[in-house]
Amino acid sequence: MLFSKKFLLFMTGVLLILQATAYVPAAVVSSPTPPVVDEEDLSGIHSYLITQLGKLSEASQQQKAAAEVYYQLAAAVNFDYAALLAAQPQEVAAQITAARSAWEVASPLYEQIEGIVAGVPALSDYDVILDAGGPGSGDPENAVPFDLTLSDGRVLPKPGNLYGVLETTLWGTNPAYTIVGFQPDLNNNGAVDFGEVLPDANVLKGAADLFDRYLADLVHSVQAWQPTPTDAFTALVVMVPTMNEYFESWKNSRFVAGADSTQMDFAVISRLADIQDILSSLQIVYAGVAPLVKDLNEAQAAQIGDDLASLKEFVAGIYAEEQAGRHFTAEEAEVLGAEAQAQATSITGQIAQAAAALNISIEE
């Protein structure tokens, strides 16, 4: 699935960078006995993940509650949306706004743990379900493993990841999930802004409910999981070298392509913000294994940490320009993505060599 594809991309990139640089840390190679791996060093990864999941669960509950109220309002008028708007415009706007606000909290919270969830094989199926999987109609091999059954009896076969379904429903970028012909002024500013639509109440409720159920399953799985060095190094070597993927998504989004964008998701929060959050989670992972790398080569351990921070700062600088009003072209996005990928591949090569010197395997 998506995990395997990321791993293959990583291996290709690492081989290229090692061939180009022939980088072999002398202290790593000459170490006759790898240091003892103390798995207690990784407890911070687990604690971080549990804490973030607690915050995410709160946002999910808020999203689910708002979707339920909106659904009940629509059901009370037999899903006559014209009658609904005429009778309770303020309450409709309040619930849609509440659901959107909860999504805007939940999305970055997930990105802040995605480096771990998507990078650890035991957890990576949840990343496909919640954030990364595509629709069955587009890429069956990497499609989500579920159908979305709605309260009115409709079934949406393999509709794509649940964050995407919720985003495209709440902001109307997938017309199939919204009520065509209605453009309510949700923020009451006298204009119809991007995303001011009436969501299909059945789709919104179904996606919010299912998201919350799968999130609860993820929480249960994480509670039973204890990170190992293999988990940590696998997450790093799989997730660090994914810059091309994220920059390509940014290039195709409305943040770069504008009105010409045909990409329905990643339209609300810039992928540049997501990349920073993902890198933050990977810094947490690296902090767990950095003492092991330090025992091999103190300078190299510090260099990897510095390089991860520099990559994050590189992305943060681009994001700051975007937030200040700069519009990047597709060509600029490609150049910036290539630079980020080069940095990420170099970092990954060093991490992979350290893992090999420690006799820590990387899972495929």
C-alpha positions in Angstrom: 0.0 0.0 0.0 1.2 3.6 0.5 3.8 2.5 3.1 5.5 0.2 0.6 5.5 2.9 -2.1 7.1 5.4 0.4 9.7 2.8 1.3 10.6 2.1 -2.4 11.0 5.9 -3.0 13.2 6.1 0.0 15.5 3.3 -1.1 15.9 4.8 -4.6 16.7 8.2 -3.2 19.2 6.9 -0.6 21.0 4.9 -3.2 21.3 7.9 -5.4 22.6 10.2 -2.7 25.1 7.6 -1.4 26.4 7.0 -4.9 26.8 10.8 -5.4 28.5 11.6 -2.1 30.1 8.3 -1.1 29.5 9.5 2.5 30.7 7.0 5.0 31.3 8.4 8.6 34.6 6.9 9.7 33.6 6.7 13.4 30.5 4.7 12.4 32.4 2.2 10.3 35.2 1.8 12.8 32.9 1.1 15.8 33.7 -2.5 16.6 30.7 -3.0 18.9 27.4 -1.1 18.4 26.1 0.5 21.6 23.4 -1.3 23.5 19.9 -0.2 22.4 17.9 0.9 25.4 14.2 0.9 24.3 13.3 3.1 27.3 14.9 6.0 25.4 11.9 5.8 23.0 9.2 6.4 25.7 9.1 10.1 24.7 7.8 9.1 21.3 4.9 7.1 22.8 4.1 9.8 25.3 4.0 12.5 22.6 1.7 10.4 20.4 -0.7 9.7 23.3 -0.8 13.4 24.2 -1.5 14.5 20.6 -4.1 11.9 20.1 -5.9 13.1 23.2 -6.1 16.6 21.7 -7.2 15.1 18.3 -9.9 13.1 19.9 -11.4 16.2 21.5 -11.5 18.0 18.1 -13.0 14.9 16.5 -15.8 14.8 19.2 -16.5 18.5 18.5 -16.6 17.8 14.7 -18.9 14.8 15.2 -21.2 16.8 17.5 -21.6 19.7 15.1 -22.2 17.2 12.2 -24.9 15.5 14.3 -26.8 18.7 15.1 -26.7 19.8 11.5 -28.0 16.4 10.4 -30.8 16.5 12.9 -31.8 20.0 11.7 -31.9 18.7 8.1 -33.8 15.6 9.1 -36.5 17.7 10.9 -37.4 19.2 7.5 -37.0 15.9 5.6 -33.8 17.2 4.1 -35.5 20.1 2.3 -32.5 22.4 2.4 -34.4 25.4 1.1 -36.9 25.1 4.0 -34.0 24.5 6.4 -32.2 27.7 5.4 -35.4 29.7 5.5 -36.4 28.4 9.0 -33.0 28.4 10.8 -30.3 30.2 8.8 -28.3 31.2 11.9 -28.3 27.7 13.5 -27.3 26.2 10.1 -24.4 28.6 9.8 -23.4 28.0 13.4 -23.2 24.2 13.0 -21.4 24.3 9.7 -18.9 26.8 11.1 -18.4 24.7 14.2 -17.7 21.6 12.1 -15.3 23.5 9.9 -13.5 25.0 12.9 -13.1 21.5 14.5 -11.7 20.2 11.2 -9.2 23.1 11.1 -8.0 22.1 14.6 -8.0 18.4 13.9 -6.1 18.5 10.6 -2.8 20.0 11.9 -3.0 17.9 15.0 -2.9 14.8 12.8 -0.1 16.2 10.7 1.9 16.6 13.9 1.7 12.8 14.4 1.7 11.7 10.8 5.4 11.1 10.7 4.9 8.4 13.3 1.6 6.9 12.3 2.4 6.7 8.6 6.0 5.7 9.2 5.5 2.8 11.6 4.2 -0.3 9.8 2.1 -1.4 12.7 0.1 1.9 12.6 0.4 2.9 8.9 -3.0 1.5 7.9 -4.6 4.2 9.9 -2.8 6.9 7.9 -4.3 5.4 4.7 -7.8 5.5 6.3 -7.6 9.0 7.9 -5.3 11.1 5.7 -3.5 9.5 2.8 -5.6 6.9 1.0 -7.2 7.7 -2.3 -10.5 6.8 -3.8 -11.0 3.3 -5.3 -11.8 4.8 -8.6 -8.5 6.5 -9.0 -5.7 4.3 -7.6 -7.1 1.0 -6.4 -3.8 -0.2 -5.1 -3.6 2.7 -2.7 -7.3 3.2 -2.0 -8.9 3.3 1.4 -10.1 -0.1 2.7 -13.7 1.0 3.5 -17.0 2.0 2.0 -18.9 4.9 3.6 -22.4 3.9 4.4 -24.8 6.8 5.0 -27.8 7.1 7.2 -30.1 7.4 4.1 -28.9 4.1 2.8 -26.5 5.4 0.2 -23.0 3.7 0.0 -20.0 5.7 -1.2 -17.6 3.0 -2.3 -14.0 3.7 -1.2 -14.4 7.5 -1.3 -10.9 8.4 -0.2 -9.4 9.2 3.2 -11.7 10.7 5.8 -9.9 14.0 6.2 -10.4 14.5 2.5 -14.0 13.6 2.5 -14.7 15.9 5.4 -12.8 18.8 3.9 -14.4 18.5 0.4 -17.8 18.2 2.1 -17.4 21.2 4.4 -15.9 23.5 1.8 -17.7 22.2 -1.2 -14.7 21.3 -3.4 -16.5 18.0 -4.2 -19.9 19.0 -5.5 -21.1 15.4 -5.0 -20.9 15.9 -1.3 -22.7 19.3 -1.2 -26.2 20.6 -1.9 -26.0 22.2 -5.3 -27.7 25.6 -5.8 -27.1 26.9 -2.3 -24.4 29.4 -1.4 -25.1 30.6 2.1 -23.3 33.6 3.6 -22.0 31.7 6.6 -19.9 34.5 8.0 -22.6 37.1 7.3 -20.2 39.5 5.6 -22.4 40.3 2.6 -20.5 38.1 0.2 -20.2 34.4 -0.8 -16.6 33.5 0.1 -14.6 30.3 -0.8 -16.2 27.3 0.8 -19.6 28.8 1.7 -21.8 25.9 0.8 -24.4 23.6 2.3 -22.9 20.2 3.0 -24.9 17.1 2.4 -25.9 16.3 6.0 -25.8 12.6 5.4 -22.2 12.7 4.0 -21.0 15.0 6.7 -22.5 12.9 9.6 -21.3 9.6 8.0 -17.8 10.8 7.5 -17.5 12.5 11.0 -18.9 9.4 12.7 -16.6 7.0 10.8 -13.6 9.3 11.4 -14.2 9.3 15.1 -14.6 5.5 15.2 -11.3 4.9 13.3 -9.6 7.5 15.5 -10.7 5.6 18.6 -9.3 2.4 17.1 -6.0 4.2 16.5 -5.9 5.4 20.1 -6.4 1.8 21.3 -3.7 0.5 19.0 -1.2 3.2 20.1 -2.0 2.5 23.8 -1.0 -1.2 23.2 2.1 -0.2 21.1 5.6 0.3 22.4 8.0 1.8 20.0 11.1 -0.1 19.1 14.4 1.2 17.5 13.2 -0.5 14.3 10.0 1.4 14.4 11.8 4.7 15.0 14.4 4.3 12.3 11.8 3.0 9.8 9.6 6.0 10.4 12.5 8.3 9.8 13.8 6.6 6.6 10.3 6.3 5.2 8.9 9.7 6.0 11.8 12.1 5.8 12.3 11.7 2.0 8.7 12.5 1.0 9.2 16.2 0.2 8.5 15.7 -3.5 5.2 14.2 -2.7 4.1 17.1 -0.5 5.5 19.8 -2.7 3.7 18.3 -5.7 0.4 18.4 -3.8 1.1 22.0 -2.9 1.9 22.9 -6.5 -1.4 21.4 -7.6 -3.5 23.0 -4.8 -5.4 26.3 -5.0 -2.5 27.9 -3.0 -0.4 27.7 -6.1 -2.7 26.8 -9.0 -5.4 29.1 -7.9 -8.7 28.8 -9.7 -7.1 26.4 -12.2 -6.6 23.8 -9.5 -8.5 20.6 -10.0 -7.3 19.1 -6.7 -10.2 18.9 -4.4 -8.4 18.4 -1.1 -5.6 20.4 0.6 -7.6 23.5 -0.3 -8.0 24.9 3.2 -4.6 24.6 4.9 -1.4 25.0 2.8 0.6 21.9 2.4 3.6 24.0 3.6 2.0 24.1 7.0 1.5 20.3 6.9 5.1 19.7 6.0 6.3 21.6 9.0 4.0 19.6 11.3 5.2 16.3 9.8 8.8 17.3 10.2 8.1 18.3 13.8 6.9 14.7 14.5 10.0 13.3 12.9 12.1 15.5 15.1 10.4 13.9 18.1 11.3 10.5 16.6 14.9 11.4 16.0 15.2 12.7 19.5 14.4 9.2 20.7 17.2 7.6 18.7 19.7 10.4 18.7 21.5 9.1 21.9 22.2 5.8 20.0 23.6 7.7 17.0 25.6 9.9 19.4 27.3 6.8 20.8 28.5 6.0 17.3 29.5 9.5 16.2 28.7 12.5 18.3 29.3 15.0 15.5 27.2 13.1 13.1 24.3 12.8 15.6 24.3 16.5 16.0 24.6 17.1 12.2 21.5 15.0 11.5 19.5 17.0 14.1 20.7 20.3 12.7 19.9 19.2 9.1 16.4 18.2 10.1 15.9 21.6 11.8 17.3 23.3 8.7 14.9 21.5 6.4 12.0 22.5 8.6 13.3 26.1 8.6 13.6 26.0 4.8 9.9 25.1 4.5 8.9 27.6 7.2 10.6 30.4 5.2 8.6 29.6 2.1 5.4 29.3 4.2 6.0 32.7 5.8 6.4 34.3 2.3 3.1 32.6 1.3 1.3 33.9 4.4 2.7 37.4 3.7 0.9 37.4 0.3 3.5 36.0 -2.1 2.0 33.8 -4.8 4.4 31.1 -6.0 4.3 29.8 -9.5 4.2 26.1 -10.4 7.8 26.4 -11.7 8.9 27.9 -8.4 7.1 25.2 -6.5 9.0 22.5 -8.5 12.4 24.1 -7.8 11.7 24.5 -4.1 10.4 20.9 -3.9 13.6 19.6 -5.6 15.7 21.5 -3.1 13.7 20.2 -0.1 13.9 16.7 -1.5 17.7 16.9 -1.9 18.1 18.0 1.7 15.7 15.2 2.9 17.5 12.5 0.9 20.9 13.5 2.2 19.5 13.4 5.8 17.9 10.0 5.2 21.1 8.5 3.9 22.9 9.4 7.1 20.1 8.0 9.2 20.1 4.8 7.3 23.8 4.4 7.7 23.5 4.9 11.4 20.8 2.3 11.6 23.0 -0.2 9.7 25.9 0.4 12.0 23.6 -0.2 15.0 22.4 -3.4 13.4 18.9 -2.0 13.5 16.7 -3.3 10.7 14.4 -1.2 8.6 11.0 -2.7 7.9 9.5 -2.8 4.4 
